[in-house]
Amino acid sequence: MPADPKSPSANWHHRPVPLTLDHLRRHAVARSLFKPTTLMRAIAKLGFVQADPIRAPARAQDLTLRHRVVDYRAGDLERRYPRLALEEDFFVNYGFLPRAHHALMHPRTARETWTPARWKQARAVREFIAERGAVHPREVDAHFAHGRVTNWFGGTSSASTHLLDGMHYRGLLRVARRDGGTRVYAVRDAGVLPADEAEIEARLDTLVDILLRKYAPLPDASLGQLLSYLGRGVPQWRDARAATLARARARSGRARVDGIDWIWPADENPASRRWRPDAAVRLLTPFDPVVWDRRRFELFWGWAYRFEAYTPAPKRTLGYYALPLLWHDRVIGWGNVAVVDGALACKFGYVAGRAPREAAFRDALEAELERLRIFLGLRDP
């Protein structure tokens, strides 16, 4: 006898799967660590790559991209940047983003108001750079002799560098390339002002969607935190934060899991079986999107990860630049990695107090270290 179509048992296979923290964790890991692709496609998929100058054992942007770009090597982004449709700029933090995303933030109105004298300096420097095409800061300093200023951490830096930073932030200049790690600048058009309020809302919605697609699934509170950071990328629209957040919540997927409100792109289902993290071991930069949100980190993995590069050495518990150690969809510890006398030197710590005993883990860890050696140029592929 066929089942009564009104009976609950007849429709069991149509019932939505109850969303759990396990679903959210697998969703977060699998969607971020997508199948490696080309450099531009990976950056477009990420939407933005955070940069950091510390090399331990490589810069954060390189450590992020090595998991997501086919045959990526340390320094590839800097070497290829002049030929790619990318910009260096401040978004929610400093890094690299596709030119189309960058244009959404400009023309940018800085919170610091420049005096007429400062604008006169900026115009003169811009003309100087326009005549030469691309200019190193020391060329500007040598030509204009701007002197030195006290920077935010109490040291001194070139006044020309300070001025160039301000011009770059305002969209008057762009980073054309790096020379030994130093930004070399070229002139950039300031951009076009949004025509009306609707266009401003559309730009802000696109920027928030970039953030959500990079870091999802997120606790709702973390999305609010990202919106506050976006205020540095688009200070001219800081007052629109509350309305922008409300629109993001309305158009996104949402659920309350274990007392926490979570949010993700509406076209994704965190409970779907498609989200299957692989069995690899990965050493992640502290700024990798998988581990960037410390609130989410503790919810997913049950322990507190701290970035301690700027913590006095005697107070460190994990290490100077501890890399979170991911296995399957679990961050089970951390590694401090350096290159010593041309060889990889590693020291690991584990939340459980010891490494997993499974041979599969040992094999996966060695495979990750071998990938790291090739990435750093310590061994031929």
Buried (B, 14 or more C-beta within 10 A) or exposed (E): EEEEEEEEEEEEEEEEEEBEEEBBBBBBBBBBBEEBBEBBBBBBBBBBBBBBEBBBBBBBBBBBBBBBBEEBBBBBBBEEBBEBEBBBBBBBBBBBBBEEBBBBBBBBEEEEEBEEEEEEBBEEBBEBBEEBEBBBBEBBBEBBEBEBEEEEEEEEBBBBBBBBBBBBBBBBBBBBBBEEEEBBBBBBEEBEEBEEEEEBBEBBBEBBBBBBBBBBBBBBEBBBBBBEEBBBBBBBBEEBBEEBBEBBBEEBBBBEBEEBBBBBBEEBBBBEEEBEBEEBBBBBBBBBBBBBBBEBBEBBBEEEBEBBEEBEEEEBEBBBBBBBBBBBBBBBBBBBBBBEEEEBEBEBBEBEEEBBEEEEBEEBBEEBBBBBBBBBEBEEE
